[in-house]
Amino acid sequence: MARLFLNNLLQDQDVQDQIVWKDRIINHAVQKDRESCGVFMLKIAECLATDVQPAFTQGDCDNLRLGIAHVILHTEECVSLLQRYVKN
């Protein structure tokens, strides 16, 4: 899906010819509940983007959620949006 999106986005640009997709297999923990899919997806995406092997488990999800919330709440754009929302 991401490839299709990027291919469509870059369709009219010369950048399209410079994209080389690399497939790879990474070992990672398996989600064991119904609530942690977003945490797993975000952390695995972060690991792929930073070229770090995922080293978290299902038991880490509560702390990972707090870390994700911290990043969101302390990103200037998010704080600005929240402040405008709270004032209304």
N, CA, C and O of each residue as an XYZ file, in Angstrom:
352
protein
N       0.810     -1.178      0.000
C       0.000      0.000      0.000
C       0.866      1.259      0.000
O       0.594      2.210     -0.734
N       1.905      1.254      0.827
C       2.800      2.420      0.889
C       3.501      2.629     -0.445
O       3.684      3.765     -0.882
N       3.893      1.539     -1.092
C       4.538      1.665     -2.403
C       3.604      2.280     -3.417
O       4.010      3.151     -4.186
N       2.364      1.843     -3.432
C       1.376      2.382     -4.359
C       1.176      3.870     -4.114
O       1.129      4.657     -5.060
N       1.057      4.262     -2.845
C       0.896      5.669     -2.492
C       2.076      6.496     -2.987
O       1.891      7.523     -3.640
N       3.288      6.046     -2.674
C       4.469      6.800     -3.080
C       4.641      6.813     -4.586
O       5.027      7.833     -5.157
N       4.361      5.705     -5.230
C       4.463      5.670     -6.683
C       3.496      6.666     -7.311
O       3.863      7.368     -8.254
N       2.271      6.741     -6.806
C       1.297      7.705     -7.321
C       1.717      9.133     -7.007
O       1.579     10.026     -7.843
N       2.227      9.345     -5.808
C       2.660     10.671     -5.388
C       3.800     11.187     -6.256
O       3.831     12.364     -6.617
N       4.720     10.316     -6.584
C       5.919     10.716     -7.316
C       5.819     10.458     -8.821
O       6.806     10.591     -9.544
N       4.654     10.100     -9.275
C       4.464      9.697    -10.663
C       4.980     10.733    -11.655
O       5.572     10.363    -12.669
N       4.776     11.997    -11.392
C       5.159     13.049    -12.322
C       6.546     13.628    -12.033
O       6.924     14.644    -12.616
N       7.286     13.005    -11.162
C       8.580     13.555    -10.785
C       9.711     12.623    -11.219
O       9.523     11.413    -11.348
N      10.874     13.203    -11.440
C      12.045     12.420    -11.818
C      12.525     11.529    -10.686
O      13.280     10.583    -10.912
N      12.089     11.827     -9.467
C      12.513     11.067     -8.294
C      12.099      9.602     -8.426
O      12.781      8.715     -7.913
N      10.999      9.353     -9.103
C      10.484      7.991     -9.250
C      11.563      7.041     -9.760
O      11.643      5.899     -9.308
N      12.380      7.492    -10.681
C      13.421      6.637    -11.256
C      14.544      6.345    -10.277
O      15.338      5.433    -10.509
N      14.628      7.094     -9.193
C      15.712      6.932     -8.237
C      15.332      6.053     -7.051
O      16.188      5.737     -6.225
N      14.066      5.654     -6.950
C      13.612      4.851     -5.823
C      13.977      3.389     -6.041
O      13.667      2.805     -7.079
N      14.631      2.817     -5.062
C      14.948      1.392     -5.081
C      14.345      0.791     -3.821
O      14.746      1.135     -2.709
N      13.382     -0.108     -3.996
C      12.735     -0.742     -2.860
C      13.552     -1.943     -2.430
O      13.970     -2.751     -3.259
N      13.776     -2.057     -1.135
C      14.515     -3.180     -0.587
C      13.589     -3.977      0.319
O      13.035     -3.435      1.275
N      13.422     -5.243      0.026
C      12.654     -6.126      0.894
C      13.611     -6.765      1.877
O      14.734     -7.131      1.528
N      13.156     -6.892      3.099
C      13.978     -7.585      4.082
C      13.078     -8.184      5.146
O      11.936     -7.764      5.333
N      13.605     -9.147      5.818
C      12.876     -9.820      6.888
C      13.521     -9.413      8.198
O      14.743     -9.451      8.342
N      12.690     -9.026      9.148
C      13.216     -8.676     10.471
C      12.531     -9.555     11.511
O      11.354     -9.893     11.388
N      13.273     -9.902     12.504
C      12.709    -10.643     13.626
C      12.129     -9.638     14.615
O      12.758     -8.631     14.937
N      10.931     -9.925     15.086
C      10.301     -9.029     16.043
C       9.332     -9.820     16.915
O       8.933    -10.936     16.580
N       8.973     -9.222     18.022
C       8.024     -9.853     18.941
C       6.663     -9.973     18.259
O       6.354     -9.237     17.322
N       5.871    -10.900     18.738
C       4.532    -11.111     18.199
C       3.514    -10.501     19.152
O       3.566    -10.710     20.364
N       2.595     -9.747     18.578
C       1.520     -9.156     19.373
C       0.636    -10.275     19.907
O       0.232    -11.167     19.161
N       0.338    -10.224     21.200
C      -0.435    -11.303     21.822
C      -1.787    -10.837     22.346
O      -2.487    -11.601     23.010
N      -2.159     -9.608     22.059
C      -3.468     -9.125     22.499
C      -4.132     -8.373     21.348
O      -3.600     -8.313     20.239
N      -5.281     -7.812     21.625
C      -6.020     -7.101     20.583
C      -5.826     -5.593     20.659
O      -6.354     -4.869     19.814
N      -5.100     -5.110     21.626
C      -4.986     -3.676     21.861
C      -3.656     -3.059     21.443
O      -3.539     -1.834     21.410
N      -2.675     -3.854     21.132
C      -1.322     -3.329     20.948
C      -0.886     -3.207     19.491
O       0.290     -2.959     19.223
N      -1.805     -3.376     18.551
C      -1.400     -3.362     17.138
C      -0.767     -2.026     16.742
O       0.218     -2.009     16.003
N      -1.316     -0.916     17.219
C      -0.761      0.388     16.885
C       0.628      0.586     17.450
O       1.501      1.144     16.787
N       0.835      0.130     18.674
C       2.151      0.232     19.312
C       3.164     -0.578     18.516
O       4.253     -0.087     18.216
N       2.818     -1.808     18.173
C       3.723     -2.653     17.396
C       4.030     -2.021     16.043
O       5.185     -1.981     15.621
N       2.998     -1.528     15.366
C       3.191     -0.939     14.049
C       4.109      0.276     14.124
O       5.038      0.397     13.324
N       3.864      1.174     15.070
C       4.691      2.374     15.190
C       6.131      2.045     15.549
O       7.060      2.606     14.968
N       6.323      1.144     16.497
C       7.687      0.820     16.931
C       8.458      0.058     15.852
O       9.653      0.290     15.667
N       7.791     -0.839     15.146
C       8.480     -1.559     14.066
C       8.813     -0.586     12.939
O       9.899     -0.659     12.364
N       7.891      0.329     12.614
C       8.177      1.339     11.591
C       9.367      2.203     12.009
O      10.228      2.527     11.191
N       9.405      2.570     13.291
C      10.526      3.363     13.795
C      11.839      2.586     13.657
O      12.856      3.149     13.253
N      11.815      1.317     13.988
C      13.020      0.493     13.869
C      13.462      0.374     12.415
O      14.656      0.449     12.125
N      12.525      0.192     11.509
C      12.869      0.118     10.092
C      13.459      1.431      9.598
O      14.428      1.435      8.838
N      12.875      2.548     10.031
C      13.339      3.861      9.586
C      14.720      4.195     10.124
O      15.478      4.923      9.483
N      15.052      3.670     11.293
C      16.337      3.986     11.919
C      17.339      2.843     11.796
O      18.442      2.912     12.339
N      16.947      1.789     11.078
C      17.801      0.626     10.850
C      18.266     -0.021     12.157
O      19.432     -0.383     12.315
N      17.316     -0.152     13.088
C      17.579     -0.771     14.387
C      16.724     -2.032     14.490
O      15.555     -2.030     14.104
N      17.303     -3.089     15.006
C      16.555     -4.327     15.190
C      15.540     -4.156     16.323
O      15.921     -3.730     17.414
N      14.247     -4.477     16.098
C      13.261     -4.360     17.171
C      13.644     -5.218     18.377
O      13.946     -6.404     18.239
N      13.626     -4.609     19.544
C      14.032     -5.329     20.755
C      13.008     -5.160     21.861
O      13.367     -5.103     23.038
N      11.742     -5.080     21.496
C      10.693     -4.937     22.500
C       9.803     -6.169     22.488
O       9.786     -6.943     21.531
N       9.062     -6.329     23.584
C       8.150     -7.465     23.701
C       6.758     -6.948     24.061
O       6.564     -5.755     24.295
N       5.819     -7.846     24.100
C       4.456     -7.502     24.498
C       4.447     -6.828     25.867
O       3.669     -5.904     26.105
N       5.306     -7.289     26.756
C       5.369     -6.723     28.105
C       5.841     -5.287     28.149
O       5.659     -4.613     29.163
N       6.445     -4.798     27.071
C       6.939     -3.419     27.021
C       5.878     -2.422     26.547
O       6.114     -1.214     26.579
N       4.732     -2.903     26.117
C       3.746     -2.039     25.447
C       3.264     -0.868     26.287
O       3.100      0.230     25.755
N       3.033     -1.060     27.569
C       2.578      0.070     28.394
C       3.606      1.194     28.412
O       3.249      2.363     28.272
N       4.873      0.850     28.584
C       5.926      1.869     28.574
C       6.099      2.481     27.192
O       6.363      3.677     27.069
N       5.951      1.666     26.153
C       6.050      2.193     24.790
C       4.921      3.175     24.508
O       5.138      4.201     23.862
N       3.718      2.871     24.986
C       2.585      3.797     24.827
C       2.897      5.142     25.474
O       2.624      6.193     24.894
N       3.466      5.107     26.667
C       3.835      6.356     27.350
C       4.871      7.133     26.551
O       4.792      8.357     26.449
N       5.835      6.428     25.988
C       6.860      7.078     25.165
C       6.270      7.708     23.914
O       6.641      8.821     23.542
N       5.352      7.001     23.264
C       4.692      7.532     22.073
C       3.879      8.768     22.440
O       3.930      9.778     21.740
N       3.128      8.689     23.540
C       2.334      9.836     23.995
C       3.233     11.030     24.295
O       2.889     12.165     23.965
N       4.376     10.783     24.914
C       5.316     11.857     25.236
C       5.782     12.561     23.963
O       5.805     13.791     23.903
N       6.149     11.793     22.961
C       6.610     12.378     21.695
C       5.494     13.209     21.065
O       5.728     14.330     20.613
N       4.284     12.660     21.037
C       3.163     13.379     20.436
C       2.872     14.673     21.197
O       2.705     15.733     20.594
N       2.814     14.577     22.507
C       2.441     15.737     23.309
C       3.529     16.790     23.397
O       3.253     17.933     23.761
N       4.753     16.427     23.073
C       5.842     17.391     23.149
C       6.358     17.798     21.786
O       7.419     18.413     21.680
N       5.630     17.467     20.756
C       5.946     17.952     19.422
C       5.228     19.284     19.262
O       4.025     19.374     19.511
N       5.940     20.301     18.858
C       5.404     21.663     18.844
C       4.081     21.780     18.091
O       3.156     22.439     18.566
N       3.983     21.145     16.921
C       2.742     21.234     16.153
C       1.575     20.614     16.913
O       0.471     21.158     16.915
N       1.819     19.482     17.553
C       0.755     18.814     18.304
C       0.332     19.641     19.501
O      -0.859     19.756     19.790
N       1.289     20.214     20.191
C       0.973     21.045     21.348
C       0.137     22.245     20.901
O      -0.834     22.602     21.568
N       0.499     22.860     19.800
C      -0.235     24.004     19.272
C      -1.674     23.619     18.931
O      -2.609     24.346     19.267
N      -1.850     22.487     18.269
C      -3.193     22.023     17.929
C      -4.015     21.721     19.176
O      -5.193     22.069     19.249
N      -3.396     21.079     20.146
C      -4.105     20.759     21.386
C      -4.517     22.027     22.125
O      -5.624     22.105     22.657
N      -3.643     23.003     22.158
C      -3.955     24.259     22.844
C      -5.138     24.953     22.182
O      -6.014     25.481     22.867
N      -5.167     24.954     20.856
C      -6.308     25.562     20.159
C      -7.584     24.788     20.426
O      -8.647     25.387     20.591
N      -7.496     23.486     20.472
C      -8.678     22.644     20.705
C      -9.223     22.847     22.114
O     -10.434     22.949     22.307
N      -8.338     22.906     23.086
C      -8.748     23.050     24.477
C      -9.386     24.421     24.720
O     -10.316     24.535     25.519
N      -8.901     25.450     24.045
C      -9.446     26.797     24.224
C     -10.862     26.910     23.683
O     -11.629     27.747     24.158
N     -11.232     26.095     22.707
C     -12.578     26.175     22.109
C     -13.589     25.456     22.888
O     -14.760     25.436     22.509
